[in-house]
Amino acid sequence: MNFSETDLNEYVLEAVETMGFESLTPIQEASIPPLIEGHDLIGVAQTGTGKTAAFLLPVLNELSYGDYPQDKINCLIMAPTRELAKQIDEQLQGFSYFVPVSSSAVYGGNDGPEFARQRQGLKMGADIIVATPGRLISHLSMGYVDLSEVSFFILDEADRMLDMGFYDDIMQIASYLPKDRQTIMFSATMPDKIQHLAKNILNNPVKVEIAVSRPAENICQQAVYLYETQKLNAVKEIFAAYTEPVRSLIFASSKLKVKELARALRQKGYKVAEMHSDLDQAQRDEVMHNFRNGNVKMLVATDIVARGIDIDDIALVMNYDVPREAEDYVHRIGRTARAGASGRAITLVNEKDLSRFRRIEKFLRKRVEALPLECSANLEGERSNAKAEKTADKQNNGRKRRKRGRKPQKEGGMPAMKSFGSDNFGSDEPNTGQTAQPLPTAETPKKPARKPRYRRRRKTQNVTEKANN
């Protein structure tokens, strides 16, 4: 389906054509018609499917008619990270080139003058505000932000926002909005918490779900099975195989690991940049600028850039840690092999992450090729041996417990019985002459019960009386 077949007006279509787009992606084809009709919508689609245009184009189409308040905020778009907020704002500038609307991006990590610019845009009422939850809450707390006229409320990467702990912030922001609005929510996954959020802020939404696609066929996926302590050696061995540096993106699970890995690679002579939440916006912009321009060939980052980064010639993506979900794996390795190019994705799998990686392979419906290195280990075989040993130990312990619980058996098969009196009753053993203690009978006098003894408390004397004595 082409954009010319939709109900978008000529101003929006001209911008789309100028930017070089012709055909709609599946998420755009399913989302744009109900959004133009004014329905709430919840869309499930991964990054890179064109969902940004899916919600921007219908909103620009409606705002272009000019039936909305002037000098008021008419559309509020929420994004989990500064990078994604900036990317949405950049695409908004292109799509709105022929549409008379104003926009402003509001996110943290910047200096005083930038904060003042954001405050001015919020006070004057830009038509479209693209913001991160934390920074918008800061402006709202100062009392000069008016959201009473918002007609479009959009949440992009909603699952990522909830993972980052923004649920309460989103509900607080929603409390400032009018109930009569169109709410649009896009998410890469649909866990229970997303369904709960949708139930609270959406009104009878249309649900559009595009199945999470598998990685592109032109990505060479490989896995290295090793122990955690050998990961750094594996990284060095992998890059040593390249005759010249290639643009590479390495994902780690925490900012602490990012810092440690970047420092270790620098000590080995590699030119490395790092991206994590401790960097302010100016530092992030500088890192991304150097990485895009090729001044830095290697970028070590957390998942902060797994969604939203748009660089076409990344040759290698490495998962230093196995992602938690299969969708995150797809997002990470989807940074390579873009625009029809080929790419390579390598995942380092340690003994603890083996089960998680097997679940990812199940989602991919194939076994990822193993990359043999000097530091590789046979984790699957060792895991099977350990499981067999554990089963054997469990069986042996069970036999010992059953053996301890058995009563001693007589040679003839009858259980041995206790002797009573001088006659070894029930026993074939000769009498040794020793008599057993007789059982108490009615004539046998019982020992009287012992009365409880109580200790007398010693009378304490006053210290002064002792001194007088």
C-alpha angles and dihedrals in degrees: 000000000000126000089242089067093060128086093252113130126245096263093057093041091052090054091048091051092047090054090053101250120140113155128046122240117232093261091049093048091051098041109039099065097052091042092053087051089056102250124147110247140197114196127191112200136130127245115283097036095105098256093141090066089042091069101026098056097054091046092050089046091057096041091051091070090066097226093130131090117279120234090018133108105256101170130033119193119189123202129179099227139032091240093057092043090053092047092051090048091051092051089046090057090056098044093046096049092111096031119086099232132123126220140184134192118222118192140133136250096072138107134263099276091053091050089051090051091052091049090051092051092049093047095049092047110242111207094237126029120192108194147161114235098242097051094044090052088054091055093043091054090060092061103233099100116098114196096162094107099047110135099175124046114184129184115193120192089006094173090056091051092053091047088055091053100254098132095106091044091052092050090047091051091047090056089065092054127088117254091231098075141108112252122199124185128184124187136170092220136024109221123162093267091058090051089050091051091047091052090054101047107022126077116216093322129199109240119219117182124182112189114246104259123225119249117281116277091236091067113098103217119200136168132206115206111207146126120280092248091059098055096096091050089051092053091051092048092049095051092042088065091065115087091210133017116276127199103267136179119202120193122205128182099237140024089243091060090045091056094045094047094046091050092049092049092049089053088056091055101260120140101234136172125195132212123196142130095275091072119091121229096265091053092047092050090051092049093050092045092053092045094050093047094048096245086123118035099186126055123184112197148156121241087282088100098034089094121042104017111123113191117140104201105054104138100187135031116188126192104209086182127028110255117246096235135033090236090058089052090054091048092050100048090039087077088079131058092037126159091021096304124131123248145177131232123191124186123196109216120193129190094271096048097048095098092047092051091050088057089052090051089051089055091048089049092225142074113256114235114258116235110212115219134167089257095048120125135200095242095162094054094044090048091053091049092049091050091050092049091049091051092048092050090050092052092047092050089050092053091049092051092049091047093051090049095056120102117234111268128220117236091248092054098258117116115254112256129211117258120240124202125337093317114079092228115203093009132107091206116112119254111262094200094249114123123213124232107277119243116251114264134188091264093050109096114237121228110252116250114263116246115236114257120225124202117229113235113239115239110243119219125218116257090235092054090052090051092050091051 
